[in-house]
């Protein structure tokens, strides 16, 4: 996705896949400070993840890699997640 956006503009926006499935709203962000880029958008507050029993599982369940973002406007459009062959769900 080309261009720049203020991080404050992303919070609270609804995230929808390009197939029309609603994922939730942006609650928090994970930023890679070395690259200066957002790496993931969180559907829950980061504090909730840190306090959860299984942080890695909750992170996978409640985050969207920013590389999936296709458009940011009134909503955030993301590509459908590609599942590896033989995965369940």
Chimera marker file (.cmm) of the C-alpha trace (Angstrom):
<marker_set name="trace">
<marker id="1" x="0.000" y="0.000" z="0.000" r="1" g="1" b="0" radius="0.5"/>
<marker id="2" x="1.595" y="3.259" z="-1.098" r="1" g="1" b="0" radius="0.5"/>
<marker id="3" x="1.425" y="6.548" z="0.761" r="1" g="1" b="0" radius="0.5"/>
<marker id="4" x="1.482" y="7.585" z="4.384" r="1" g="1" b="0" radius="0.5"/>
<marker id="5" x="-1.165" y="7.829" z="7.054" r="1" g="1" b="0" radius="0.5"/>
<marker id="6" x="-1.109" y="9.068" z="10.635" r="1" g="1" b="0" radius="0.5"/>
<marker id="7" x="-1.361" y="6.193" z="13.108" r="1" g="1" b="0" radius="0.5"/>
<marker id="8" x="-4.046" y="8.105" z="14.993" r="1" g="1" b="0" radius="0.5"/>
<marker id="9" x="-6.239" y="7.897" z="11.873" r="1" g="1" b="0" radius="0.5"/>
<marker id="10" x="-6.257" y="4.087" z="11.973" r="1" g="1" b="0" radius="0.5"/>
<marker id="11" x="-7.573" y="3.556" z="15.525" r="1" g="1" b="0" radius="0.5"/>
<marker id="12" x="-11.245" y="2.592" z="15.682" r="1" g="1" b="0" radius="0.5"/>
<marker id="13" x="-11.609" y="1.884" z="11.960" r="1" g="1" b="0" radius="0.5"/>
<marker id="14" x="-13.490" y="-1.246" z="10.994" r="1" g="1" b="0" radius="0.5"/>
<marker id="15" x="-11.458" y="-3.943" z="9.241" r="1" g="1" b="0" radius="0.5"/>
<marker id="16" x="-13.172" y="-5.813" z="6.405" r="1" g="1" b="0" radius="0.5"/>
<marker id="17" x="-11.721" y="-8.423" z="4.056" r="1" g="1" b="0" radius="0.5"/>
<marker id="18" x="-11.931" y="-7.849" z="0.316" r="1" g="1" b="0" radius="0.5"/>
<marker id="19" x="-14.492" y="-10.684" z="0.424" r="1" g="1" b="0" radius="0.5"/>
<marker id="20" x="-16.763" y="-8.629" z="2.712" r="1" g="1" b="0" radius="0.5"/>
<marker id="21" x="-16.112" y="-10.436" z="6.021" r="1" g="1" b="0" radius="0.5"/>
<marker id="22" x="-15.980" y="-8.103" z="9.051" r="1" g="1" b="0" radius="0.5"/>
<marker id="23" x="-12.997" y="-8.820" z="11.289" r="1" g="1" b="0" radius="0.5"/>
<marker id="24" x="-13.430" y="-6.124" z="13.945" r="1" g="1" b="0" radius="0.5"/>
<marker id="25" x="-12.112" y="-2.666" z="14.761" r="1" g="1" b="0" radius="0.5"/>
<marker id="26" x="-8.547" y="-1.455" z="15.203" r="1" g="1" b="0" radius="0.5"/>
<marker id="27" x="-7.785" y="-1.358" z="18.932" r="1" g="1" b="0" radius="0.5"/>
<marker id="28" x="-3.992" y="-1.172" z="18.824" r="1" g="1" b="0" radius="0.5"/>
<marker id="29" x="-0.971" y="-1.431" z="16.530" r="1" g="1" b="0" radius="0.5"/>
<marker id="30" x="2.375" y="-3.216" z="16.583" r="1" g="1" b="0" radius="0.5"/>
<marker id="31" x="5.114" y="-1.019" z="15.156" r="1" g="1" b="0" radius="0.5"/>
<marker id="32" x="8.562" y="-2.173" z="14.032" r="1" g="1" b="0" radius="0.5"/>
<marker id="33" x="10.620" y="0.750" z="15.272" r="1" g="1" b="0" radius="0.5"/>
<marker id="34" x="13.692" y="-0.301" z="13.268" r="1" g="1" b="0" radius="0.5"/>
<marker id="35" x="11.844" y="-0.019" z="9.945" r="1" g="1" b="0" radius="0.5"/>
<marker id="36" x="9.413" y="2.652" z="11.141" r="1" g="1" b="0" radius="0.5"/>
<marker id="37" x="6.465" y="0.655" z="9.778" r="1" g="1" b="0" radius="0.5"/>
<marker id="38" x="3.341" y="-0.897" z="11.241" r="1" g="1" b="0" radius="0.5"/>
<marker id="39" x="3.738" y="-4.676" z="11.290" r="1" g="1" b="0" radius="0.5"/>
<marker id="40" x="0.297" y="-5.694" z="12.629" r="1" g="1" b="0" radius="0.5"/>
<marker id="41" x="-3.102" y="-4.252" z="13.428" r="1" g="1" b="0" radius="0.5"/>
<marker id="42" x="-4.654" y="-5.567" z="16.646" r="1" g="1" b="0" radius="0.5"/>
<marker id="43" x="-8.353" y="-6.263" z="17.130" r="1" g="1" b="0" radius="0.5"/>
<marker id="44" x="-7.875" y="-6.089" z="20.922" r="1" g="1" b="0" radius="0.5"/>
<marker id="45" x="-5.882" y="-3.810" z="23.179" r="1" g="1" b="0" radius="0.5"/>
<marker id="46" x="-2.222" y="-4.844" z="23.494" r="1" g="1" b="0" radius="0.5"/>
<marker id="47" x="-2.564" y="-4.924" z="27.301" r="1" g="1" b="0" radius="0.5"/>
<marker id="48" x="-5.197" y="-7.663" z="26.969" r="1" g="1" b="0" radius="0.5"/>
<marker id="49" x="-2.770" y="-9.754" z="24.901" r="1" g="1" b="0" radius="0.5"/>
<marker id="50" x="0.064" y="-9.324" z="27.373" r="1" g="1" b="0" radius="0.5"/>
<marker id="51" x="-2.143" y="-10.470" z="30.261" r="1" g="1" b="0" radius="0.5"/>
<marker id="52" x="-3.668" y="-13.435" z="28.418" r="1" g="1" b="0" radius="0.5"/>
<marker id="53" x="-2.858" y="-17.059" z="29.252" r="1" g="1" b="0" radius="0.5"/>
<marker id="54" x="-1.539" y="-17.894" z="25.787" r="1" g="1" b="0" radius="0.5"/>
<marker id="55" x="-0.205" y="-14.674" z="24.286" r="1" g="1" b="0" radius="0.5"/>
<marker id="56" x="1.040" y="-16.196" z="21.013" r="1" g="1" b="0" radius="0.5"/>
<marker id="57" x="-2.304" y="-17.881" z="20.268" r="1" g="1" b="0" radius="0.5"/>
<marker id="58" x="-4.277" y="-14.737" z="21.174" r="1" g="1" b="0" radius="0.5"/>
<marker id="59" x="-1.970" y="-12.599" z="19.025" r="1" g="1" b="0" radius="0.5"/>
<marker id="60" x="-2.517" y="-14.863" z="16.010" r="1" g="1" b="0" radius="0.5"/>
<marker id="61" x="-6.280" y="-14.858" z="16.589" r="1" g="1" b="0" radius="0.5"/>
<marker id="62" x="-6.620" y="-11.102" z="17.186" r="1" g="1" b="0" radius="0.5"/>
<marker id="63" x="-4.205" y="-9.504" z="14.732" r="1" g="1" b="0" radius="0.5"/>
<marker id="64" x="-3.904" y="-8.753" z="11.044" r="1" g="1" b="0" radius="0.5"/>
<marker id="65" x="-0.510" y="-8.435" z="9.380" r="1" g="1" b="0" radius="0.5"/>
<marker id="66" x="-0.266" y="-4.954" z="7.900" r="1" g="1" b="0" radius="0.5"/>
<marker id="67" x="1.049" y="-6.414" z="4.626" r="1" g="1" b="0" radius="0.5"/>
<marker id="68" x="-2.536" y="-7.637" z="4.048" r="1" g="1" b="0" radius="0.5"/>
<marker id="69" x="-3.891" y="-4.050" z="4.078" r="1" g="1" b="0" radius="0.5"/>
<marker id="70" x="-5.081" y="-3.022" z="0.630" r="1" g="1" b="0" radius="0.5"/>
<marker id="71" x="-6.880" y="0.266" z="1.376" r="1" g="1" b="0" radius="0.5"/>
<marker id="72" x="-7.424" y="2.635" z="4.283" r="1" g="1" b="0" radius="0.5"/>
<marker id="73" x="-10.389" y="5.011" z="4.058" r="1" g="1" b="0" radius="0.5"/>
<marker id="74" x="-13.511" y="5.012" z="6.236" r="1" g="1" b="0" radius="0.5"/>
<marker id="75" x="-12.781" y="1.303" z="6.699" r="1" g="1" b="0" radius="0.5"/>
<marker id="76" x="-9.647" y="-0.771" z="6.290" r="1" g="1" b="0" radius="0.5"/>
<marker id="77" x="-9.804" y="-3.341" z="3.500" r="1" g="1" b="0" radius="0.5"/>
<marker id="78" x="-7.507" y="-6.346" z="3.857" r="1" g="1" b="0" radius="0.5"/>
<marker id="79" x="-6.857" y="-9.320" z="1.609" r="1" g="1" b="0" radius="0.5"/>
<marker id="80" x="-8.254" y="-12.679" z="2.653" r="1" g="1" b="0" radius="0.5"/>
<marker id="81" x="-5.801" y="-14.665" z="4.737" r="1" g="1" b="0" radius="0.5"/>
<marker id="82" x="-4.214" y="-17.467" z="2.780" r="1" g="1" b="0" radius="0.5"/>
<marker id="83" x="-4.359" y="-20.758" z="4.649" r="1" g="1" b="0" radius="0.5"/>
<marker id="84" x="-1.717" y="-23.391" z="4.040" r="1" g="1" b="0" radius="0.5"/>
<marker id="85" x="-2.879" y="-26.663" z="2.435" r="1" g="1" b="0" radius="0.5"/>
<marker id="86" x="-4.287" y="-29.239" z="4.888" r="1" g="1" b="0" radius="0.5"/>
<marker id="87" x="-5.126" y="-26.563" z="7.489" r="1" g="1" b="0" radius="0.5"/>
<marker id="88" x="-8.338" y="-26.931" z="9.419" r="1" g="1" b="0" radius="0.5"/>
<marker id="89" x="-11.129" y="-24.294" z="9.774" r="1" g="1" b="0" radius="0.5"/>
<link id1="1" id2="2" r="1" g="1" b="0" radius="0.2"/>
<link id1="2" id2="3" r="1" g="1" b="0" radius="0.2"/>
<link id1="3" id2="4" r="1" g="1" b="0" radius="0.2"/>
<link id1="4" id2="5" r="1" g="1" b="0" radius="0.2"/>
<link id1="5" id2="6" r="1" g="1" b="0" radius="0.2"/>
<link id1="6" id2="7" r="1" g="1" b="0" radius="0.2"/>
<link id1="7" id2="8" r="1" g="1" b="0" radius="0.2"/>
<link id1="8" id2="9" r="1" g="1" b="0" radius="0.2"/>
<link id1="9" id2="10" r="1" g="1" b="0" radius="0.2"/>
<link id1="10" id2="11" r="1" g="1" b="0" radius="0.2"/>
<link id1="11" id2="12" r="1" g="1" b="0" radius="0.2"/>
<link id1="12" id2="13" r="1" g="1" b="0" radius="0.2"/>
<link id1="13" id2="14" r="1" g="1" b="0" radius="0.2"/>
<link id1="14" id2="15" r="1" g="1" b="0" radius="0.2"/>
<link id1="15" id2="16" r="1" g="1" b="0" radius="0.2"/>
<link id1="16" id2="17" r="1" g="1" b="0" radius="0.2"/>
<link id1="17" id2="18" r="1" g="1" b="0" radius="0.2"/>
<link id1="18" id2="19" r="1" g="1" b="0" radius="0.2"/>
<link id1="19" id2="20" r="1" g="1" b="0" radius="0.2"/>
<link id1="20" id2="21" r="1" g="1" b="0" radius="0.2"/>
<link id1="21" id2="22" r="1" g="1" b="0" radius="0.2"/>
<link id1="22" id2="23" r="1" g="1" b="0" radius="0.2"/>
<link id1="23" id2="24" r="1" g="1" b="0" radius="0.2"/>
<link id1="24" id2="25" r="1" g="1" b="0" radius="0.2"/>
<link id1="25" id2="26" r="1" g="1" b="0" radius="0.2"/>
<link id1="26" id2="27" r="1" g="1" b="0" radius="0.2"/>
<link id1="27" id2="28" r="1" g="1" b="0" radius="0.2"/>
<link id1="28" id2="29" r="1" g="1" b="0" radius="0.2"/>
<link id1="29" id2="30" r="1" g="1" b="0" radius="0.2"/>
<link id1="30" id2="31" r="1" g="1" b="0" radius="0.2"/>
<link id1="31" id2="32" r="1" g="1" b="0" radius="0.2"/>
<link id1="32" id2="33" r="1" g="1" b="0" radius="0.2"/>
<link id1="33" id2="34" r="1" g="1" b="0" radius="0.2"/>
<link id1="34" id2="35" r="1" g="1" b="0" radius="0.2"/>
<link id1="35" id2="36" r="1" g="1" b="0" radius="0.2"/>
<link id1="36" id2="37" r="1" g="1" b="0" radius="0.2"/>
<link id1="37" id2="38" r="1" g="1" b="0" radius="0.2"/>
<link id1="38" id2="39" r="1" g="1" b="0" radius="0.2"/>
<link id1="39" id2="40" r="1" g="1" b="0" radius="0.2"/>
<link id1="40" id2="41" r="1" g="1" b="0" radius="0.2"/>
<link id1="41" id2="42" r="1" g="1" b="0" radius="0.2"/>
<link id1="42" id2="43" r="1" g="1" b="0" radius="0.2"/>
<link id1="43" id2="44" r="1" g="1" b="0" radius="0.2"/>
<link id1="44" id2="45" r="1" g="1" b="0" radius="0.2"/>
<link id1="45" id2="46" r="1" g="1" b="0" radius="0.2"/>
<link id1="46" id2="47" r="1" g="1" b="0" radius="0.2"/>
<link id1="47" id2="48" r="1" g="1" b="0" radius="0.2"/>
<link id1="48" id2="49" r="1" g="1" b="0" radius="0.2"/>
<link id1="49" id2="50" r="1" g="1" b="0" radius="0.2"/>
<link id1="50" id2="51" r="1" g="1" b="0" radius="0.2"/>
<link id1="51" id2="52" r="1" g="1" b="0" radius="0.2"/>
<link id1="52" id2="53" r="1" g="1" b="0" radius="0.2"/>
<link id1="53" id2="54" r="1" g="1" b="0" radius="0.2"/>
<link id1="54" id2="55" r="1" g="1" b="0" radius="0.2"/>
<link id1="55" id2="56" r="1" g="1" b="0" radius="0.2"/>
<link id1="56" id2="57" r="1" g="1" b="0" radius="0.2"/>
<link id1="57" id2="58" r="1" g="1" b="0" radius="0.2"/>
<link id1="58" id2="59" r="1" g="1" b="0" radius="0.2"/>
<link id1="59" id2="60" r="1" g="1" b="0" radius="0.2"/>
<link id1="60" id2="61" r="1" g="1" b="0" radius="0.2"/>
<link id1="61" id2="62" r="1" g="1" b="0" radius="0.2"/>
<link id1="62" id2="63" r="1" g="1" b="0" radius="0.2"/>
<link id1="63" id2="64" r="1" g="1" b="0" radius="0.2"/>
<link id1="64" id2="65" r="1" g="1" b="0" radius="0.2"/>
<link id1="65" id2="66" r="1" g="1" b="0" radius="0.2"/>
<link id1="66" id2="67" r="1" g="1" b="0" radius="0.2"/>
<link id1="67" id2="68" r="1" g="1" b="0" radius="0.2"/>
<link id1="68" id2="69" r="1" g="1" b="0" radius="0.2"/>
<link id1="69" id2="70" r="1" g="1" b="0" radius="0.2"/>
<link id1="70" id2="71" r="1" g="1" b="0" radius="0.2"/>
<link id1="71" id2="72" r="1" g="1" b="0" radius="0.2"/>
<link id1="72" id2="73" r="1" g="1" b="0" radius="0.2"/>
<link id1="73" id2="74" r="1" g="1" b="0" radius="0.2"/>
<link id1="74" id2="75" r="1" g="1" b="0" radius="0.2"/>
<link id1="75" id2="76" r="1" g="1" b="0" radius="0.2"/>
<link id1="76" id2="77" r="1" g="1" b="0" radius="0.2"/>
<link id1="77" id2="78" r="1" g="1" b="0" radius="0.2"/>
<link id1="78" id2="79" r="1" g="1" b="0" radius="0.2"/>
<link id1="79" id2="80" r="1" g="1" b="0" radius="0.2"/>
<link id1="80" id2="81" r="1" g="1" b="0" radius="0.2"/>
<link id1="81" id2="82" r="1" g="1" b="0" radius="0.2"/>
<link id1="82" id2="83" r="1" g="1" b="0" radius="0.2"/>
<link id1="83" id2="84" r="1" g="1" b="0" radius="0.2"/>
<link id1="84" id2="85" r="1" g="1" b="0" radius="0.2"/>
<link id1="85" id2="86" r="1" g="1" b="0" radius="0.2"/>
<link id1="86" id2="87" r="1" g="1" b="0" radius="0.2"/>
<link id1="87" id2="88" r="1" g="1" b="0" radius="0.2"/>
<link id1="88" id2="89" r="1" g="1" b="0" radius="0.2"/>
</marker_set>
